[in-house]
Structures are given as C-alpha cells and as structure tokens.
Amino acid sequence: MNVISRIALPLEHSELSVPGIRCASCIARIERELAPLPGIHAARVNFTSKRVLVDHESSVTPEALRSALARIGFDAEAIAAHAPTEARRETQRLLRAVAVAGFAAMNIMLLSVSIWSGATGATRAMFHWLSALIAMPTVVYAGQTFFLSAWRAMRHGRTNMDVPISIGVTLATALSLFETITNGPHAYFDGAVMLLFFLLIGRFLDSAMRDRARSGVEALLRQTAPGGTILLPGGGTAWRKAGEIEPGTRLIVAAGERLAADGLVEDGTSSLDLSLITGESRPEPVSVGSRAVAGTLNLDAPLTLCVTAAGENTTIAEIARMMEAAGQSRSRYVRIADRAARFYAPAVHTLAALSFAGWMIAGAGWHQSLLIAVAVLIITCPCALGLAVPAAQVVAAGSLMRRGILVKDGSALERLAEVDCMRFDKTGTLTLGRPQPIDALLLDPNEAPAALALARASKHPIARALAQALETAGVRAAPTQDLREIPGMGVCGTIGGVPARLGRPSWLDNPATPDPAMVTGFRLGDAPMRLLRFDDPLRPDAACAIGQLRQISSDLAILSGDRDEAVAPVACRLALPAAAALTPGEKLTEIEALRAAGRHVLMVGDGLNDGPALAAGHVSIAPASASDVGQTAADLVFVGDSLMPVPIAIRAARRTLAIVRQNFALAIGYNLLAVPLAMFGLVTPLLAAVAMSTSSLLVVGNALRLRNCAR
Amino acid sequence: MSGLTILIPIALLLGLAGLVAFLWSLSTGQYDDLDGAAVRILIDEPAPEEPADAR
C-alpha cells in the first residue's frame, strides 16, 4: 500500500480475475492498453493467479475496467480487493524466521566446528562469544512461533509440541550463555539454533500447504459482484458498491454480468446461471416476478431488479456465515504430532528433572547437574517429531500433486486417513458438470461449420459445449456475416448468403413446441431443423472409483441439490442411496448429524451449495472444475475428468499415516538409545549436534519412501 | 589469530548481506508472481511509432 501513501490523490485498488491470460503477449497487451487510460495510475498483471491489479482514481468504476479489458479481448470479472490474508503473512513470517535461523545455524556451526577440532583458551572464548552474539537475537526472533504457541497452550492448561521445544531451547541458550561468561568448555548454541532451524522448516512447509485452505470464506465473497448499476429516482443511473446498495432500489443487470444483490425481477426476460448456488448446470429461465439471488450470472438479456436484500443479507453472504460456523468444528481437530506431544512432553521433563535430582544427590554440584539436565532436554527435543510429520506429509502431497491431486493442508492427510463414510454431490462431482452432446451430433458436413460459427458467438453453456464438441471433431468455423445474439432466443447470422439460426427449438420452428431442457435447435436456410440434445454425463470411471471406495467404506451416499428426476438415474447407475433437492443448509445438517454420531465423513462436492457441507465434513475433496468456494472450502482438489483421485488420495493418506507412525517409532527408538547416554553425562555439544542431525536425516529419509505413494 | 579478526567479520558480513538481500526480495513481493517473471522476459519493447504506421 506504499503507492497509496505516496500519492496525494485518493487511489482505489481493484483486482480483476482474467482467466484468459496465457502468455507474455497477453501481459504486455493488458498492461500497455490499460496504463494510458484516463484515471488509471498503474496496472500490473499477476500471471500466477491470472489477475490484473489496477491502481486507479475513484472515478473509474470496476465496470469500466471490465469493459476496457473486454475491448482488447479479455473476459474479466471484478473481484473484491482484499488485504493479504493473515495466513499468508504467517507463512512469510515463518520463511523469514527460517532464513534468519539458517544463517545463524550455519555461522555458529562454523565456529563450533573449530571449537570441537581443538580450539582452546582465548580463541574458544572469542568463538563462544561470537556464537552467543549470533544466537541470542536469533533465538528471540526465530523462536517466537514456538514460545507464543507454548504460552497459549500452557495458559489453557494444555501441553503441545511447542512446550518441550521452548523449554529446551530457552534452557540451553541460558546455560550456554552462563558457560560463555564463566569461560566454560560446553556451549550448546549450535544445538539450540539448529533445532530451531530444523523445526522452522517443518513449520514453514506445513504453513505453506495450509495457506490456500484458510481463505474459504474470503473467496466466497469474491464471487459476488463487487457492485452494480442502480436506477436513481430521478431517472439517471449510478454505479454502487455491493455493500452500498439499499433494499428497494432498482438494479440494472446487463447480460454477462453477475448480480450484486438479491431481488425480484421487475422487467426483462432472461436466464440465470445458478451453478454457483445450486450446482445445477441447466440455466434457469426468469421473467417478471421471479426471484434472483446475488452471485448468479445473467446470461441472455438485460434485467431490472427490485432489490430485496444486499450486502451482508444476501443468500450468498448467508452461505458464507454457515461455512464459517461449520469450519470451526474442524479447527478443534488435534494434529497427530500434538497428540503425541501430550505423552512425550511430560515424559521428557520428568527424565530431565530426574537426572538433575539424581546427579545432585550423587554430589555432582548444581552446575554439573544442570548441564546434564539440559543435555537430556536437547537430545530429547522433538526435532525428529517436529520434522517427521510435515516431511512425510509434504512428500506425500508432492506425490499426489504429480497425479493431479492438490493437498492444501497437512492435517487433511491425517483426517483423510481416518475416513469411515462418504457423501457425494451429484452435479460436477459424480457427473462432469458441463453439458455434452448425448449422441454424435446429427449435422451434415455443410451444416457443422455454420453451427460452430454461431455457437462461438454465444456465451450460453450449451452453445459453448456445442462449440467445444465441434472443435474437437475437427470442424472449422465458416465465415459469417450479420452475427447477432437475440437475448433469450439464440444466435443468428448469414453464412454464404443463407440465413442460419441456432437457439431455442420454439424460436426456430414452431412457437407452440415446448422447450425441453438441454436441447438446442439449428437451422440452415430452409433445411429441416436439427435437434441437438445435451446431457451432463457421469465422470468416465465413476463406477470403478465408487467400487474401489466401497472397499474402504460401506457407507456411501449422494447428497444433491438437484431435482429428484435428475438424481435418480445417477444414483441407480452407481447403486448409491441418494437424497435430492437439498438446500445448502440441509446438506450441512446431514453432515453434522453424521459427525454428531461420531462418524468421520468425507464430503466430495463442488458447488457453492456444497460449501458449508465441505467445511463441516471431517475432510473434503473437490474437483478443480468446482467453483472457487468449493475449491477453497475443500482440503483436497483434484484435476481432470476422472474420479479415481478420490480412492488414490485415501490410500495415499493411509500410507502417510503409517510412515508417520514409523517415524514416531524411530524417534522413540533413538531416544531409548540417546537418553541413557545423556543421563549419565556422556553427551557433549558435538554428540548432541551429530545425534540431532542423524535422527532428522533418518526420519526425512523414511518420509521420502512416500514419493510414489499415489499409485 | 590476527587473520581471524579480519576474516570472521568478512564472513559474517557476507552472510548477513545474503540474508538481508533475501529478506528484502521477500518483502518487496518478488516471489508473488514467479510464473509471470519467467514469461515477462519474452515481452518485446513496444514498436516505434513510424514503422508501425509504415506496416
């Protein structure tokens, strides 16, 4: 936000999502075309997130930016500008801490090696002092994460992984400082800082994975339009932000625009793409008096709405609140490492206290006894534990990623391994979620190029599906003149001097015929009308994937928001019990009832209507074709048309859990060996450093066995 | 020993310079768009006005 503070004019910051950015020339084109426009100060493309960030004066509306991008051929959608999220800042802070700890660990190790190789007297004292100067600020800065988390846990009377870490690091640093001041031979600065370094790497890997998961609700609000054009009482129009639109005002929605508020249609006939809300791929026709909700996309013709609810009161904001509430139950999940720490921490502290007491009784003096107690703490510090879990999860996530399955959260793998029942959404999850021609398209060779040319001109889902099917078949579009889209009806144009029309069968042929769903007609000149039928087919290997899932759990069912008639055939073909016509709230209730019964539910879904259910499930999976909300609410996202990633991910999660358990066993075995040595006072700083590195290498090495776990 | 008094500060300073450079690049958002950085190198300079007219 430096830019804003430097310039006196109040600048606004807008973000537009532009999925069409594909190459360097797109970047150059957008930045070059936007920058000289009046009122725009800077435009910058973020290629990774496919977004354009614009700094502009408040006179420029997001709508104007959208049309400016449309003029140079890019479909853009304005999204509410947002500050970098808390989670992202946390990851950046951890990365900085890793960098600092890494720098310190390397330099201190350099000094320590010369001490171990025999530096004595003044040289050793100087090296100890240098190490102290590097280590003290590092421990204070890089150790914050652990100290804060340990303090929070202690205050609530709990204990977690960070408690033994904090105590170990603090005691080791304090004692080493004492040794340095008194010119003693043993300083553990290298051990303490190296421990922080290793643990921070684990923490960073974990946080980087979790980053994307936390912003579920935020993405939901980005789906609503940031604002809309309202009719002023005087007759003019003005652009208002979504939050500033009052109930009772009139909202004008152009074709291709998202609704900024809930309302009743006052004027116009069109169809709305409700897929964001209900998950249904079929566009819903609306006319005067119909209800329309914020976040849906107006497909055909301009509409005038009388606003009934806006901002925080819209249906979409309601779903956001439901998701937030549902997600809280999941945040109570205790990570496996913390569960282990509940037993580990008290054991370690008892051992350290026992060795201190033992040596005091044996008459070793408090300095010697304390040194040994600290050695016990350092050697048992759960370095292997802290690294074992994230390392295994990151390797497994990497393997899954190569199979097109993105894991957003380390704990998701832990939770996925515990799954004992599954619930599926229908549209877009078990089915592909996009219309596909039912049979081979019945078009003559001279008709197909004309149909493609017309289909390309429309944004209607069926027209797009038709265009895609024809393109895949290798059809080339015919040159057309007078291309026109008639709102609510279809597209017409002239091809080779002959008029051609693509659209509603009733528009093409006989106004009396009813328009069945997912059917479109095509007519070239006076030739008879061709009826093109579309369907939302099952994912190609859905049956096979469901079969494999049955071996994992016997409790599988469909929860769909779609009509009964649409759900029944799918349920029948997959032999799954199904509940149809559920609202997002009812889906959530179903999941919560299962949760209350102590089941671990896997929710697989894609739409905004699945958002609350995805957030409430013990763990959730969404396809990459899902809405932003579905993707952010889910713990895992898979790419592609196949449903096989679901069983693959569950098997990989179970193997990961097995490896994590092995790593715990390794860490305990290593402690059984090292702790007696430490308790008998045989551990020097050199031995501690070697032991720490080898145990870490061992668990990381074991975790690497997971790199082919997703097969 | 006298060599160390020069070499150790140099070593530490070099390491510190690397650390500072990393922290600076992190805070100025240079890792925000890694894929974009890779393709931006392919962007040509805008063509001068006259040849553009001649074409």
Contacts between the chains, C-beta under 8 A, distances in Angstrom:
chain1	res1	chain2	res2	distance
A	23	B	39	6.4
A	23	B	42	7.8
A	24	B	39	4.3
A	24	B	40	6.3
A	24	B	41	7.7
A	24	B	42	3.9
A	24	B	43	4.9
A	25	B	42	7.9
A	25	B	43	7.3
A	27	B	36	6.8
A	27	B	39	6.8
A	27	B	40	6.4
A	27	B	43	6.4
A	28	B	43	4.3
A	28	B	44	7.3
A	32	B	46	6.5
A	45	B	36	6.6
A	46	B	32	6.6
A	46	B	33	4.7
A	46	B	36	6.2
A	47	B	33	5.6
A	47	B	35	5.0
A	47	B	36	3.1
A	47	B	39	6.1
A	47	B	40	7.8
A	48	B	32	7.4
A	48	B	33	4.9
A	48	B	34	6.2
A	48	B	35	4.6
A	48	B	36	6.0
A	49	B	33	7.6
A	92	B	26	6.5
A	95	B	26	6.4
A	96	B	23	5.9
A	96	B	26	6.5
A	99	B	19	5.9
A	99	B	22	5.3
A	99	B	23	6.4
A	99	B	26	7.8
A	100	B	19	6.7
A	103	B	15	5.6
A	103	B	16	7.3
A	103	B	18	7.4
A	103	B	19	4.5
A	106	B	15	7.1
A	107	B	11	7.4
A	107	B	12	6.3
A	107	B	15	5.8
A	110	B	11	7.5
A	122	B	1	7.8
A	123	B	1	6.9
A	123	B	4	7.7
A	126	B	4	8.0
A	130	B	8	6.9
A	130	B	12	8.0
A	134	B	12	7.8
